[in-house]
Amino acid sequence: MTRPVTIYGIKACDTMKKARTWLSEHGVDHEFHDYKNAGIDQARLEAWCDALGWEAVLNRAGTTFRKLPDTDKAGLDRGKAVALMLAQPSMIKRPVLDVGGRLVAGFKPEIYAATLGS
């Protein structure tokens, strides 16, 4: 693998653990960025939203989003979603895999295999 691989997420997340295990088992050298501890910069988050769509990047199924007041959930658009994710990175879909600039949100072994050529 000559393209750099970075996986973004939260260390304690079960889906993250599955994704990182898959990468290791398939010999994919990768870097892990814990955006709950290390944060995420606005430019990167906006680039993800541009590439994948903010709806795919925002984790609406997670506890953090579900606990938001209805006023915060109302009228969601890209700008509001980015602001929410910057304020609380646990609202970002996990994992986000960056393979030399090609992005994948979420974890599905078949998509990882196709993306990484494994």
C-alpha positions, -999 to +999 in steps of 0.1 A: +000+000+000+017+032-012-012+056-004-013+069+031-042+055+052-057+074+082-087+062+101-105+089+121-128+081+150-131+075+187-109+049+205-137+033+226-162+029+197-170-008+189-173+000+152-139+016+153-124-014+170-138-036+142-125-013+115-090-011+130-089-049+135-099-054+099-071-030+087-045-048+109-057-083+098-053-072+061-019-058+066-029-022+060-005+002+076-025+030+090-025+060+113-053+065+138-067+100+147-089+101+177-110+132+170-126+131+205-092+136+221-072+153+194-101+172+179-108+178+143-102+210+123-130+228+106-113+227+071-110+189+073-146+185+085-159+207+058-139+188+032-155+156+044-189+172+041-181+184+006-169+149-005-194+127+013-223+151+021-229+164+056-258+140+060-233+111+057-208+127+081-233+136+109-240+106+131-277+111+139-280+076+153-256+083+182-265+091+218-249+126+216-271+137+187-302+121+201-298+139+234-296+173+217-325+196+224-351+197+196-342+233+188-306+221+179-319+194+157-345+216+139-336+232+106-304+212+101-283+223+072-246+219+064-235+249+084-254+240+115-243+203+112-206+213+109-209+236+140-225+208+160-198+183+150-170+208+158-185+214+192-191+177+199-169+155+177-187+124+189-214+134+165-191+126+136-198+093+119-173+066+128-150+057+113-140+080+085-113+063+064-090+084+043-070+065+017-048+090-001-077+115-002-104+089-010-129+090+018-152+063+032-177+069+061-187+040+083-173+005+082-183-023+059-156-049+052-165-052+015-162-015+010-129-014+028-117-043+006-128-026-026-113+008-015-080-007-004-077-034-030-075-061-004 
